[in-house]
Amino acid sequence: MRGGGTTRRPSGAGLVILGILGLALVAGLTALGTWQVQRRAWKHALIAQVEGRIHADPAEAPGPAEWTGLTPEADAYRRVRATGRLRHDRETLVQAVTDLGGGFWVMTPLERADGTILLINRGFVPADRRDPASRPEPGGTGPTTVTGLLRLSEPGGGFLRKNDPAGGRWYSRDVAAIAEARGLTRAAPYFIDADATPNPGGWPVGGLTIVAFPDNHLVYAITWYVLALMVAGALVYTLSDARRAKRRATP
């Protein structure tokens, strides 16, 4: 005759180990939640700073003495201006998807009086305007002043697609790689997204910069805290159940 089954519960030493592991897990999950709260505060401060930069009066674009000190936190999306000669003969097209559809960013070198080069994202053109002959360019070769937002280089390429300089296929605005491919020396490590100042014939279309920062930190924080509470609840239940079973087993 088969006897009834019994539920095996952890021994005293097992309960101690379980308690230590459970508390460590709760502490770790709580720390992750707190870190996300701190990240959220940092992200909101960054968004406020960027909003201030976008609407500020334009400052002169950084020169060589400032290049090595540029950082995303301090310099991304600063409103700047630069004056020089646009080198339309060395423009580069970078694939883009915008509110106007798919097409290309037109990256044109701007040669300043000191010989340094700034890549200017003059704006978007659709695929049927990729040929420079299909869009009028400004007349003359005199100085041009460009106003826009400072953007740091985007090295490597896009999602699952690497830039192919030899084939002329660009999926990101990789300043160093574009400068090397076009034979540009003394190029700044950033580019400028030009504003919406109209270009001849309407192309390229500038002013399409999307300033957006993912902000899911609150959701992540709540998730970690809820998991910590679940683990804590499970731990309390397990230890309480073991204590009750021990009392029942004691004569």
TIMI-457514 format. One record per residue (C-alpha): residue number from 1; residue in one letter; x, y, z. Coordinates in steps of 0.02 Angstrom, whole numbers, padded with zeros to 5 digits. Layout:
% residues N
<site pos="NUM" code="A" x="X" y="Y" z="Z"/>
...
//
This chain:
% residues 251
<site pos="1" code="M" x="00000" y="00000" z="00000"/>
<site pos="2" code="R" x="00072" y="00169" z="-00054"/>
<site pos="3" code="G" x="00080" y="00301" z="00077"/>
<site pos="4" code="G" x="00031" y="00482" z="00049"/>
<site pos="5" code="G" x="00161" y="00599" z="-00024"/>
<site pos="6" code="T" x="00251" y="00725" z="00083"/>
<site pos="7" code="T" x="00319" y="00895" z="00038"/>
<site pos="8" code="R" x="00503" y="00915" z="00072"/>
<site pos="9" code="R" x="00546" y="01082" z="00147"/>
<site pos="10" code="P" x="00719" y="01160" z="00161"/>
<site pos="11" code="S" x="00822" y="01118" z="00313"/>
<site pos="12" code="G" x="00879" y="01250" z="00435"/>
<site pos="13" code="A" x="01041" y="01279" z="00341"/>
<site pos="14" code="G" x="00945" y="01281" z="00178"/>
<site pos="15" code="L" x="00828" y="01414" z="00244"/>
<site pos="16" code="V" x="00975" y="01523" z="00294"/>
<site pos="17" code="I" x="01051" y="01508" z="00121"/>
<site pos="18" code="L" x="00882" y="01540" z="00041"/>
<site pos="19" code="G" x="00858" y="01694" z="00149"/>
<site pos="20" code="I" x="01029" y="01764" z="00106"/>
<site pos="21" code="L" x="01004" y="01735" z="-00081"/>
<site pos="22" code="G" x="00828" y="01808" z="-00074"/>
<site pos="23" code="L" x="00884" y="01965" z="00017"/>
<site pos="24" code="A" x="01029" y="01988" z="-00104"/>
<site pos="25" code="L" x="00909" y="01973" z="-00251"/>
<site pos="26" code="V" x="00788" y="02098" z="-00174"/>
<site pos="27" code="A" x="00931" y="02219" z="-00141"/>
<site pos="28" code="G" x="00995" y="02200" z="-00319"/>
<site pos="29" code="L" x="00823" y="02229" z="-00398"/>
<site pos="30" code="T" x="00793" y="02379" z="-00285"/>
<site pos="31" code="A" x="00962" y="02451" z="-00334"/>
<site pos="32" code="L" x="00918" y="02432" z="-00518"/>
<site pos="33" code="G" x="00753" y="02523" z="-00490"/>
<site pos="34" code="T" x="00841" y="02664" z="-00398"/>
<site pos="35" code="W" x="00971" y="02677" z="-00537"/>
<site pos="36" code="Q" x="00831" y="02698" z="-00664"/>
<site pos="37" code="V" x="00755" y="02837" z="-00558"/>
<site pos="38" code="Q" x="00923" y="02925" z="-00557"/>
<site pos="39" code="R" x="00942" y="02899" z="-00745"/>
<site pos="40" code="R" x="00769" y="02975" z="-00771"/>
<site pos="41" code="A" x="00819" y="03130" z="-00674"/>
<site pos="42" code="W" x="00980" y="03143" z="-00777"/>
<site pos="43" code="K" x="00884" y="03120" z="-00940"/>
<site pos="44" code="H" x="00758" y="03255" z="-00897"/>
<site pos="45" code="A" x="00899" y="03375" z="-00853"/>
<site pos="46" code="L" x="00983" y="03335" z="-01020"/>
<site pos="47" code="I" x="00822" y="03364" z="-01116"/>
<site pos="48" code="A" x="00801" y="03533" z="-01031"/>
<site pos="49" code="Q" x="00981" y="03580" z="-01076"/>
<site pos="50" code="V" x="00958" y="03528" z="-01258"/>
<site pos="51" code="E" x="00795" y="03625" z="-01272"/>
<site pos="52" code="G" x="00889" y="03778" z="-01211"/>
<site pos="53" code="R" x="01029" y="03753" z="-01338"/>
<site pos="54" code="I" x="00910" y="03731" z="-01485"/>
<site pos="55" code="H" x="00825" y="03898" z="-01456"/>
<site pos="56" code="A" x="00980" y="03997" z="-01407"/>
<site pos="57" code="D" x="01062" y="04126" z="-01518"/>
<site pos="58" code="P" x="01190" y="04042" z="-01633"/>
<site pos="59" code="A" x="01372" y="04045" z="-01578"/>
<site pos="60" code="E" x="01524" y="04025" z="-01690"/>
<site pos="61" code="A" x="01554" y="03842" z="-01733"/>
<site pos="62" code="P" x="01697" y="03768" z="-01630"/>
<site pos="63" code="G" x="01871" y="03782" z="-01705"/>
<site pos="64" code="P" x="02017" y="03659" z="-01695"/>
<site pos="65" code="A" x="02066" y="03711" z="-01519"/>
<site pos="66" code="E" x="01898" y="03651" z="-01454"/>
<site pos="67" code="W" x="01877" y="03491" z="-01555"/>
<site pos="68" code="T" x="01954" y="03370" z="-01432"/>
<site pos="69" code="G" x="01845" y="03433" z="-01290"/>
<site pos="70" code="L" x="01676" y="03409" z="-01376"/>
<site pos="71" code="T" x="01556" y="03290" z="-01288"/>
<site pos="72" code="P" x="01377" y="03236" z="-01323"/>
<site pos="73" code="E" x="01320" y="03297" z="-01152"/>
<site pos="74" code="A" x="01392" y="03472" z="-01169"/>
<site pos="75" code="D" x="01388" y="03505" z="-01356"/>
<site pos="76" code="A" x="01258" y="03401" z="-01450"/>
<site pos="77" code="Y" x="01123" y="03510" z="-01530"/>
<site pos="78" code="R" x="01211" y="03674" z="-01492"/>
<site pos="79" code="R" x="01150" y="03808" z="-01612"/>
<site pos="80" code="V" x="01300" y="03869" z="-01711"/>
<site pos="81" code="R" x="01346" y="03964" z="-01868"/>
<site pos="82" code="A" x="01492" y="03949" z="-01987"/>
<site pos="83" code="T" x="01550" y="04048" z="-02138"/>
<site pos="84" code="G" x="01650" y="03980" z="-02283"/>
<site pos="85" code="R" x="01646" y="03914" z="-02460"/>
<site pos="86" code="L" x="01532" y="03766" z="-02497"/>
<site pos="87" code="R" x="01622" y="03630" z="-02595"/>
<site pos="88" code="H" x="01477" y="03560" z="-02697"/>
<site pos="89" code="D" x="01598" y="03456" z="-02800"/>
<site pos="90" code="R" x="01633" y="03347" z="-02647"/>
<site pos="91" code="E" x="01460" y="03320" z="-02577"/>
<site pos="92" code="T" x="01410" y="03152" z="-02505"/>
<site pos="93" code="L" x="01236" y="03075" z="-02500"/>
<site pos="94" code="V" x="01187" y="02980" z="-02343"/>
<site pos="95" code="Q" x="01030" y="02874" z="-02343"/>
<site pos="96" code="A" x="00890" y="02948" z="-02239"/>
<site pos="97" code="V" x="00710" y="02918" z="-02188"/>
<site pos="98" code="T" x="00615" y="03077" z="-02143"/>
<site pos="99" code="D" x="00438" y="03144" z="-02129"/>
<site pos="100" code="L" x="00456" y="03181" z="-02315"/>
<site pos="101" code="G" x="00492" y="02998" z="-02354"/>
<site pos="102" code="G" x="00649" y="02903" z="-02399"/>
<site pos="103" code="G" x="00796" y="02983" z="-02486"/>
<site pos="104" code="F" x="00963" y="03059" z="-02440"/>
<site pos="105" code="W" x="01047" y="03189" z="-02331"/>
<site pos="106" code="V" x="01158" y="03304" z="-02434"/>
<site pos="107" code="M" x="01323" y="03322" z="-02342"/>
<site pos="108" code="T" x="01424" y="03466" z="-02416"/>
<site pos="109" code="P" x="01597" y="03521" z="-02353"/>
<site pos="110" code="L" x="01612" y="03701" z="-02298"/>
<site pos="111" code="E" x="01790" y="03766" z="-02312"/>
<site pos="112" code="R" x="01824" y="03905" z="-02187"/>
<site pos="113" code="A" x="01951" y="04045" z="-02204"/>
<site pos="114" code="D" x="02074" y="03954" z="-02090"/>
<site pos="115" code="G" x="02071" y="03801" z="-02204"/>
<site pos="116" code="T" x="01969" y="03691" z="-02087"/>
<site pos="117" code="I" x="01823" y="03593" z="-02154"/>
<site pos="118" code="L" x="01649" y="03574" z="-02081"/>
<site pos="119" code="L" x="01528" y="03448" z="-02153"/>
<site pos="120" code="I" x="01359" y="03529" z="-02176"/>
<site pos="121" code="N" x="01201" y="03426" z="-02184"/>
<site pos="122" code="R" x="01113" y="03545" z="-02300"/>
<site pos="123" code="G" x="00953" y="03444" z="-02293"/>
<site pos="124" code="F" x="00850" y="03307" z="-02373"/>
<site pos="125" code="V" x="00823" y="03261" z="-02555"/>
<site pos="126" code="P" x="00716" y="03119" z="-02623"/>
<site pos="127" code="A" x="00793" y="02984" z="-02730"/>
<site pos="128" code="D" x="00746" y="03071" z="-02892"/>
<site pos="129" code="R" x="00848" y="03223" z="-02837"/>
<site pos="130" code="R" x="01007" y="03132" z="-02790"/>
<site pos="131" code="D" x="01094" y="03194" z="-02948"/>
<site pos="132" code="P" x="01160" y="03370" z="-02915"/>
<site pos="133" code="A" x="01109" y="03418" z="-03092"/>
<site pos="134" code="S" x="00927" y="03393" z="-03042"/>
<site pos="135" code="R" x="00933" y="03530" z="-02910"/>
<site pos="136" code="P" x="00998" y="03709" z="-02934"/>
<site pos="137" code="E" x="01143" y="03760" z="-02825"/>
<site pos="138" code="P" x="01181" y="03936" z="-02762"/>
<site pos="139" code="G" x="01270" y="04041" z="-02890"/>
<site pos="140" code="G" x="01447" y="04104" z="-02865"/>
<site pos="141" code="T" x="01588" y="04041" z="-02758"/>
<site pos="142" code="G" x="01588" y="04173" z="-02623"/>
<site pos="143" code="P" x="01570" y="04147" z="-02435"/>
<site pos="144" code="T" x="01410" y="04071" z="-02368"/>
<site pos="145" code="T" x="01350" y="04077" z="-02188"/>
<site pos="146" code="V" x="01262" y="03922" z="-02123"/>
<site pos="147" code="T" x="01162" y="03915" z="-01963"/>
<site pos="148" code="G" x="01107" y="03753" z="-01884"/>
<site pos="149" code="L" x="01131" y="03624" z="-01747"/>
<site pos="150" code="L" x="01298" y="03546" z="-01701"/>
<site pos="151" code="R" x="01292" y="03356" z="-01714"/>
<site pos="152" code="L" x="01431" y="03236" z="-01668"/>
<site pos="153" code="S" x="01492" y="03105" z="-01791"/>
<site pos="154" code="E" x="01395" y="02943" z="-01818"/>
<site pos="155" code="P" x="01533" y="02815" z="-01848"/>
<site pos="156" code="G" x="01512" y="02645" z="-01928"/>
<site pos="157" code="G" x="01345" y="02645" z="-02015"/>
<site pos="158" code="G" x="01161" y="02614" z="-01984"/>
<site pos="159" code="F" x="01065" y="02469" z="-01909"/>
<site pos="160" code="L" x="01136" y="02307" z="-01981"/>
<site pos="161" code="R" x="01217" y="02405" z="-02124"/>
<site pos="162" code="K" x="01396" y="02465" z="-02128"/>
<site pos="163" code="N" x="01453" y="02614" z="-02228"/>
<site pos="164" code="D" x="01535" y="02566" z="-02392"/>
<site pos="165" code="P" x="01649" y="02712" z="-02440"/>
<site pos="166" code="A" x="01719" y="02621" z="-02592"/>
<site pos="167" code="G" x="01545" y="02590" z="-02660"/>
<site pos="168" code="G" x="01482" y="02762" z="-02613"/>
<site pos="169" code="R" x="01347" y="02692" z="-02498"/>
<site pos="170" code="W" x="01328" y="02785" z="-02336"/>
<site pos="171" code="Y" x="01204" y="02742" z="-02197"/>
<site pos="172" code="S" x="01266" y="02860" z="-02063"/>
<site pos="173" code="R" x="01348" y="03029" z="-02056"/>
<site pos="174" code="D" x="01522" y="02966" z="-02013"/>
<site pos="175" code="V" x="01623" y="03126" z="-02022"/>
<site pos="176" code="A" x="01797" y="03048" z="-02017"/>
<site pos="177" code="A" x="01756" y="02916" z="-02149"/>
<site pos="178" code="I" x="01672" y="03040" z="-02265"/>
<site pos="179" code="A" x="01818" y="03162" z="-02249"/>
<site pos="180" code="E" x="01942" y="03023" z="-02291"/>
<site pos="181" code="A" x="01839" y="02963" z="-02439"/>
<site pos="182" code="R" x="01825" y="03139" z="-02509"/>
<site pos="183" code="G" x="02006" y="03187" z="-02478"/>
<site pos="184" code="L" x="01962" y="03320" z="-02350"/>
<site pos="185" code="T" x="02096" y="03370" z="-02225"/>
<site pos="186" code="R" x="02077" y="03465" z="-02061"/>
<site pos="187" code="A" x="01896" y="03412" z="-02048"/>
<site pos="188" code="A" x="01802" y="03445" z="-01886"/>
<site pos="189" code="P" x="01740" y="03292" z="-01788"/>
<site pos="190" code="Y" x="01560" y="03354" z="-01800"/>
<site pos="191" code="F" x="01437" y="03408" z="-01933"/>
<site pos="192" code="I" x="01303" y="03542" z="-01937"/>
<site pos="193" code="D" x="01120" y="03508" z="-01973"/>
<site pos="194" code="A" x="01072" y="03663" z="-02072"/>
<site pos="195" code="D" x="00913" y="03753" z="-02027"/>
<site pos="196" code="A" x="00762" y="03775" z="-02139"/>
<site pos="197" code="T" x="00830" y="03923" z="-02239"/>
<site pos="198" code="P" x="00761" y="03895" z="-02415"/>
<site pos="199" code="N" x="00881" y="03831" z="-02547"/>
<site pos="200" code="P" x="00867" y="03869" z="-02733"/>
<site pos="201" code="G" x="00728" y="03765" z="-02811"/>
<site pos="202" code="G" x="00675" y="03705" z="-02638"/>
<site pos="203" code="W" x="00811" y="03570" z="-02625"/>
<site pos="204" code="P" x="00886" y="03512" z="-02511"/>
<site pos="205" code="V" x="00756" y="03535" z="-02373"/>
<site pos="206" code="G" x="00840" y="03585" z="-02211"/>
<site pos="207" code="G" x="00775" y="03601" z="-02035"/>
<site pos="208" code="L" x="00718" y="03420" z="-02020"/>
<site pos="209" code="T" x="00820" y="03376" z="-01866"/>
<site pos="210" code="I" x="00719" y="03271" z="-01745"/>
<site pos="211" code="V" x="00772" y="03299" z="-01566"/>
<site pos="212" code="A" x="00708" y="03151" z="-01467"/>
<site pos="213" code="F" x="00776" y="03055" z="-01320"/>
<site pos="214" code="P" x="00704" y="02886" z="-01268"/>
<site pos="215" code="D" x="00633" y="02904" z="-01093"/>
<site pos="216" code="N" x="00575" y="02735" z="-01029"/>
<site pos="217" code="H" x="00664" y="02747" z="-00863"/>
<site pos="218" code="L" x="00505" y="02762" z="-00759"/>
<site pos="219" code="V" x="00434" y="02602" z="-00835"/>
<site pos="220" code="Y" x="00599" y="02513" z="-00804"/>
<site pos="221" code="A" x="00606" y="02576" z="-00624"/>
<site pos="222" code="I" x="00429" y="02517" z="-00587"/>
<site pos="223" code="T" x="00469" y="02348" z="-00664"/>
<site pos="224" code="W" x="00623" y="02323" z="-00554"/>
<site pos="225" code="Y" x="00532" y="02380" z="-00397"/>
<site pos="226" code="V" x="00384" y="02265" z="-00431"/>
<site pos="227" code="L" x="00502" y="02118" z="-00458"/>
<site pos="228" code="A" x="00588" y="02161" z="-00294"/>
<site pos="229" code="L" x="00420" y="02160" z="-00204"/>
<site pos="230" code="M" x="00372" y="01994" z="-00284"/>
<site pos="231" code="V" x="00536" y="01913" z="-00231"/>
<site pos="232" code="A" x="00519" y="01987" z="-00056"/>
<site pos="233" code="G" x="00340" y="01921" z="-00043"/>
<site pos="234" code="A" x="00391" y="01748" z="-00103"/>
<site pos="235" code="L" x="00536" y="01746" z="00020"/>
<site pos="236" code="V" x="00426" y="01797" z="00167"/>
<site pos="237" code="Y" x="00295" y="01666" z="00121"/>
<site pos="238" code="T" x="00425" y="01528" z="00104"/>
<site pos="239" code="L" x="00510" y="01566" z="00269"/>
<site pos="240" code="S" x="00343" y="01586" z="00360"/>
<site pos="241" code="D" x="00280" y="01422" z="00289"/>
<site pos="242" code="A" x="00440" y="01333" z="00344"/>
<site pos="243" code="R" x="00423" y="01408" z="00519"/>
<site pos="244" code="R" x="00242" y="01350" z="00534"/>
<site pos="245" code="A" x="00289" y="01176" z="00475"/>
<site pos="246" code="K" x="00427" y="01167" z="00605"/>
<site pos="247" code="R" x="00306" y="01216" z="00744"/>
<site pos="248" code="R" x="00182" y="01082" z="00690"/>
<site pos="249" code="A" x="00320" y="00951" z="00687"/>
<site pos="250" code="T" x="00378" y="00996" z="00864"/>
<site pos="251" code="P" x="00296" y="00882" z="00994"/>
//
